[in-house]
Amino acid sequence: MQRKRYPKEFKEQLIQEAAETGNVGQVAKRHEISPKTLYRWISDSKHKAWEYTSSGAKKTAVYVPSPQEF
């Protein structure tokens, strides 16, 4: 079985559609792809955005509770 390749625009369209409907399985079935594939595309899209974020935005501050919180 030969692996299919989909254009980036198609993947982004399906990711957007799944986000709008909130039902990944239904979107995958309508476009005749595996729900697992669509979930992977969604996951990959989130990780790729992380790569292009500036390093300053990725830093997290240490939480120090105030004396009133104790």
C-alpha positions as CSV (number, residue, x, y, z in Angstrom):
1,M,0.0,0.0,0.0
2,Q,1.4,3.3,-1.0
3,R,1.5,6.2,1.4
4,K,-0.6,9.2,0.5
5,R,0.8,12.7,0.8
6,Y,-1.5,15.7,1.4
7,P,-0.7,19.3,0.7
8,K,-0.2,21.6,3.7
9,E,-3.2,23.7,2.8
10,F,-5.5,20.6,2.9
11,K,-4.1,19.7,6.3
12,E,-4.7,23.2,7.7
13,Q,-8.2,23.2,6.3
14,L,-9.1,19.9,8.1
15,I,-7.4,21.1,11.3
16,Q,-9.5,24.3,11.2
17,E,-12.7,22.4,10.4
18,A,-12.1,20.0,13.3
19,A,-11.5,22.9,15.6
20,E,-14.7,24.6,14.5
21,T,-16.9,21.5,14.7
22,G,-15.2,20.0,17.8
23,N,-15.5,16.5,16.2
24,V,-12.3,15.1,14.7
25,G,-13.9,11.7,13.9
26,Q,-16.7,13.3,11.8
27,V,-14.3,15.5,9.9
28,A,-11.9,12.6,9.2
29,K,-14.8,10.3,8.0
30,R,-16.1,13.1,5.7
31,H,-12.7,13.4,4.0
32,E,-12.0,9.7,4.0
33,I,-8.9,9.8,6.2
34,S,-8.1,8.1,9.5
35,P,-9.0,10.0,12.6
36,K,-5.6,9.0,14.0
37,T,-4.0,10.8,11.1
38,L,-6.0,14.0,11.7
39,Y,-5.1,13.8,15.4
40,R,-1.4,13.6,14.5
41,W,-1.8,16.6,12.2
42,I,-3.4,18.6,15.0
43,S,-0.6,17.6,17.4
44,D,2.1,18.4,14.8
45,S,0.6,21.8,14.1
46,K,0.8,22.7,17.8
47,H,4.4,21.7,18.1
48,K,5.5,23.5,15.0
49,A,4.1,26.7,16.4
50,W,6.3,26.2,19.5
51,E,9.4,26.1,17.3
52,Y,8.8,29.5,15.8
53,T,8.0,31.2,19.1
54,S,10.7,33.6,20.3
55,S,12.9,32.2,23.2
56,G,11.8,35.0,25.5
57,A,8.2,33.9,25.3
58,K,9.0,30.3,26.2
59,K,10.5,31.2,29.6
60,T,8.4,30.6,32.6
61,A,8.7,32.5,35.9
62,V,9.0,30.8,39.2
63,Y,5.9,31.1,41.4
64,V,6.6,32.5,44.8
65,P,3.6,32.6,47.1
66,S,3.0,35.8,49.1
67,P,3.0,35.7,52.9
68,Q,-0.8,36.0,52.9
69,E,-1.2,32.8,50.9
70,F,0.5,30.8,53.7
